[in-house]
Amino acid sequence: MSKSIVPANIEQLKPYVAGKTIAEVVEAYQPEQISKLASNENRLGHSSSVEKAIQEAVKVIHDYPDPLSKKLRKAISESIGLLPENIIVGSGSESLLGILCKTFFQNKQNIITADVTFIGMYVQAQIRGVKIKKIPLTKDYRFDIKAMVNAIDEHTRMLYIANPNNPTGTYITKEEFEWLISKVPEDVLIIMDEAYYEFAHQVNNYPDVLSYKQNNVITLRTFSKGYGLAGFRVGYAIAKKSLIDYMLKTKLAFEPGGLGQAAALAAFQDREFLEQSREVVETGKQELYSFFDEQKVKYIPSISNFVMMIFDSEEEAIFFTQKMLEEGVILRRINAFGLPNCIRVTIGLKKEMEHFRRSFLKVLNQA
Ligand SMILES: Cc1ncc(COP(=O)(O)O)c(C=O)c1O
């Protein structure tokens, strides 16, 4: 057999598989209505101010964008009470995960995370040949921070926690975060991925990570979820200046592009849209919980814009996802996350959630 021209970590890499697009579902099933509830996007769309900002920004797309996203960093830093030097902007938080992996790891160093969390973290680590120690979630589907701390060894460079976690929607509390920072050595970085921060931070007991000003904590946030800009690819990291400086060395010089920077700035300044997005999610979630309770569907209460359903078997989950797809409701099976009997549903608009419930009952009758 011929020898591979790529290293083993790339040969064995399972690339990230995204949820189905609307066009793919239309082509396959021609349903009357489509509700895309698979990828935790903002179903309300985006702030109207974004389009005006893009029209302006498009006038200069022949020039390279600002490599340091200065305007955006200034706006973010002012809102969180830190300096622009404490922030790096990248092409989505997924790119920032890649930047973390290429910046901070040397031979044999490992990252500790859960066995069920955002796949992008696993992919970025594997691309860089970083060893991942996956710690099983607790029985109630939460990060097992005690077991994670126990797993720290001399080669551990980083702990990764998605808070709230994707796909479970569970979170580590203020007390747990305080315990964590008291136990993790200073030279081990703690990555707090707050991709769903905008939906989560008002929840009682959700840790205000930035207020601790920890030297070894890097917080990640994104414009893809609460701000509705998943298509633009803009995310940011917040940390002490020396860590940000290292990350700035390894990021692609001109990420994110100029349109993304302008769109993110406009979105960031529209607090009203964010509030409306939160309301859509909160109302939709409460109605969904009531429906699940009535139908005796098992689910995990979530502080995010999605909810995980638990079925009795993988077969049931496959059947249900497929039948819902044929009805035009796109859901996400989370077998690739390590839970083959679970399905994740993004909270959508009222009409989308009605479509979900109608289709759910129809599929239930066929089961
Ligand atoms: C926990 C978590 N982190 C990061 C991301 C990636 O976000 P972005 O669009 O900013 O790359 C996601 C996307 O689903 C996520 O769930």
The ligand as an SDF file (V2000), in Angstrom:
LIG
                    3D

 16 16  0  0  0  0  0  0  0  0999 V2000
  -19.9880   26.0810   21.5680 C   0  0  0  0  0  0  0  0  0  0  0  0
  -19.6970   26.6310   20.2100 C   0  0  0  0  0  0  0  0  0  0  0  0
  -18.5440   27.2640   20.0000 N   0  0  0  0  0  0  0  0  0  0  0  0
  -18.2380   27.7900   18.8180 C   0  0  0  0  0  0  0  0  0  0  0  0
  -19.1060   27.6820   17.7430 C   0  0  0  0  0  0  0  0  0  0  0  0
  -18.6740   28.2560   16.4270 C   0  0  0  0  0  0  0  0  0  0  0  0
  -19.1540   29.5310   16.2490 O   0  0  0  0  0  0  0  0  0  0  0  0
  -18.6520   30.4430   15.0920 P   0  0  0  0  0  0  0  0  0  0  0  0
  -19.7610   30.5630   14.1100 O   0  0  0  0  0  0  0  0  0  0  0  0
  -18.3290   31.7510   15.7560 O   0  0  0  0  0  0  0  0  0  0  0  0
  -17.4270   29.8450   14.4840 O   0  0  0  0  0  0  0  0  0  0  0  0
  -20.3100   27.0350   17.8990 C   0  0  0  0  0  0  0  0  0  0  0  0
  -21.2270   26.8870   16.7680 C   0  0  0  0  0  0  0  0  0  0  0  0
  -22.1830   26.1740   16.7440 O   0  0  0  0  0  0  0  0  0  0  0  0
  -20.6160   26.4810   19.1620 C   0  0  0  0  0  0  0  0  0  0  0  0
  -21.7530   25.8190   19.3720 O   0  0  0  0  0  0  0  0  0  0  0  0
  1  2  1  0
  2  3  1  0
  2 15  2  0
  3  4  2  0
  4  5  1  0
  5  6  1  0
  5 12  2  0
  6  7  1  0
  7  8  1  0
  8  9  2  0
  8 10  1  0
  8 11  1  0
 12 13  1  0
 12 15  1  0
 13 14  2  0
 15 16  1  0
M  END
$$$$
